[in-house]
Amino acid sequence: MQQNLASMIDSSRASGAKVLLLGMQLPPNYGVRYTKAFAEVYSNLADEKKIPLVPFFLDGVGGHPDLMQADGIHPAAGAQDKLLENVWPTLKPLL
């Protein structure tokens, strides 16, 4: 996964795009070791590539059924304000 993300970052930069990395987290049922390693991929890449990071894009959204679609994985339309709140402080300086 880390190599794929690194490749996308490099390709985006090569095209002249500014990159903002939106981190994700796994639910705890995947186990402490795996969820920690998964989350560290994002922080490690942000450090390595010197790019800004939103550590958890779904902060305040994930785990709230009223803000999630029926699949429990994807945010619903009602989550958009919170997602913007999560991203905007880090995105605005790039614009």
TORKOL-4160 file (C-alpha; in steps of 0.2 Angstrom, whole numbers, padded with zeros to 4 digits, m for minus):
95
<pt num="1" X="0000" Y="0000" Z="0000"/>
<pt num="2" X="0014" Y="0012" Z="0005"/>
<pt num="3" X="0022" Y="0010" Z="m0012"/>
<pt num="4" X="0006" Y="0013" Z="m0022"/>
<pt num="5" X="0003" Y="0029" Z="m0012"/>
<pt num="6" X="0021" Y="0035" Z="m0014"/>
<pt num="7" X="0019" Y="0032" Z="m0033"/>
<pt num="8" X="0003" Y="0042" Z="m0034"/>
<pt num="9" X="0011" Y="0056" Z="m0024"/>
<pt num="10" X="0026" Y="0056" Z="m0036"/>
<pt num="11" X="0015" Y="0056" Z="m0051"/>
<pt num="12" X="0004" Y="0070" Z="m0045"/>
<pt num="13" X="0019" Y="0081" Z="m0041"/>
<pt num="14" X="0026" Y="0077" Z="m0058"/>
<pt num="15" X="0011" Y="0084" Z="m0066"/>
<pt num="16" X="0012" Y="0100" Z="m0056"/>
<pt num="17" X="m0001" Y="0096" Z="m0043"/>
<pt num="18" X="0000" Y="0101" Z="m0025"/>
<pt num="19" X="m0003" Y="0085" Z="m0014"/>
<pt num="20" X="m0013" Y="0084" Z="0002"/>
<pt num="21" X="m0013" Y="0067" Z="0010"/>
<pt num="22" X="m0030" Y="0062" Z="0018"/>
<pt num="23" X="m0026" Y="0048" Z="0031"/>
<pt num="24" X="m0038" Y="0034" Z="0035"/>
<pt num="25" X="m0039" Y="0022" Z="0050"/>
<pt num="26" X="m0046" Y="0005" Z="0052"/>
<pt num="27" X="m0058" Y="0000" Z="0065"/>
<pt num="28" X="m0051" Y="m0008" Z="0080"/>
<pt num="29" X="m0057" Y="m0026" Z="0076"/>
<pt num="30" X="m0042" Y="m0027" Z="0064"/>
<pt num="31" X="m0031" Y="m0028" Z="0080"/>
<pt num="32" X="m0019" Y="m0016" Z="0088"/>
<pt num="33" X="m0004" Y="m0020" Z="0078"/>
<pt num="34" X="m0012" Y="m0020" Z="0061"/>
<pt num="35" X="m0022" Y="m0004" Z="0064"/>
<pt num="36" X="m0007" Y="0005" Z="0071"/>
<pt num="37" X="0004" Y="0000" Z="0056"/>
<pt num="38" X="m0009" Y="0005" Z="0044"/>
<pt num="39" X="m0011" Y="0022" Z="0052"/>
<pt num="40" X="0008" Y="0025" Z="0052"/>
<pt num="41" X="0009" Y="0023" Z="0033"/>
<pt num="42" X="0001" Y="0040" Z="0031"/>
<pt num="43" X="0012" Y="0049" Z="0044"/>
<pt num="44" X="0027" Y="0040" Z="0037"/>
<pt num="45" X="0023" Y="0045" Z="0019"/>
<pt num="46" X="0019" Y="0063" Z="0024"/>
<pt num="47" X="0036" Y="0064" Z="0033"/>
<pt num="48" X="0045" Y="0056" Z="0019"/>
<pt num="49" X="0037" Y="0066" Z="0005"/>
<pt num="50" X="0036" Y="0082" Z="0015"/>
<pt num="51" X="0018" Y="0084" Z="0011"/>
<pt num="52" X="0004" Y="0090" Z="0023"/>
<pt num="53" X="m0007" Y="0077" Z="0031"/>
<pt num="54" X="m0025" Y="0076" Z="0038"/>
<pt num="55" X="m0022" Y="0062" Z="0050"/>
<pt num="56" X="m0040" Y="0055" Z="0049"/>
<pt num="57" X="m0051" Y="0061" Z="0036"/>
<pt num="58" X="m0067" Y="0054" Z="0044"/>
<pt num="59" X="m0063" Y="0061" Z="0061"/>
<pt num="60" X="m0080" Y="0064" Z="0069"/>
<pt num="61" X="m0089" Y="0055" Z="0055"/>
<pt num="62" X="m0084" Y="0037" Z="0056"/>
<pt num="63" X="m0094" Y="0028" Z="0070"/>
<pt num="64" X="m0108" Y="0040" Z="0068"/>
<pt num="65" X="m0122" Y="0030" Z="0059"/>
<pt num="66" X="m0132" Y="0046" Z="0055"/>
<pt num="67" X="m0116" Y="0052" Z="0045"/>
<pt num="68" X="m0113" Y="0036" Z="0036"/>
<pt num="69" X="m0121" Y="0027" Z="0022"/>
<pt num="70" X="m0130" Y="0011" Z="0025"/>
<pt num="71" X="m0113" Y="0001" Z="0021"/>
<pt num="72" X="m0106" Y="0009" Z="0037"/>
<pt num="73" X="m0090" Y="0013" Z="0027"/>
<pt num="74" X="m0093" Y="0028" Z="0016"/>
<pt num="75" X="m0099" Y="0045" Z="0023"/>
<pt num="76" X="m0116" Y="0051" Z="0019"/>
<pt num="77" X="m0121" Y="0068" Z="0012"/>
<pt num="78" X="m0124" Y="0074" Z="0029"/>
<pt num="79" X="m0106" Y="0072" Z="0034"/>
<pt num="80" X="m0100" Y="0084" Z="0021"/>
<pt num="81" X="m0099" Y="0099" Z="0033"/>
<pt num="82" X="m0088" Y="0089" Z="0045"/>
<pt num="83" X="m0077" Y="0082" Z="0031"/>
<pt num="84" X="m0074" Y="0100" Z="0026"/>
<pt num="85" X="m0070" Y="0105" Z="0043"/>
<pt num="86" X="m0057" Y="0091" Z="0044"/>
<pt num="87" X="m0049" Y="0096" Z="0028"/>
<pt num="88" X="m0050" Y="0115" Z="0026"/>
<pt num="89" X="m0037" Y="0120" Z="0038"/>
<pt num="90" X="m0024" Y="0110" Z="0029"/>
<pt num="91" X="m0030" Y="0112" Z="0012"/>
<pt num="92" X="m0033" Y="0131" Z="0012"/>
<pt num="93" X="m0014" Y="0135" Z="0012"/>
<pt num="94" X="m0011" Y="0125" Z="m0003"/>
<pt num="95" X="m0024" Y="0135" Z="m0014"/>
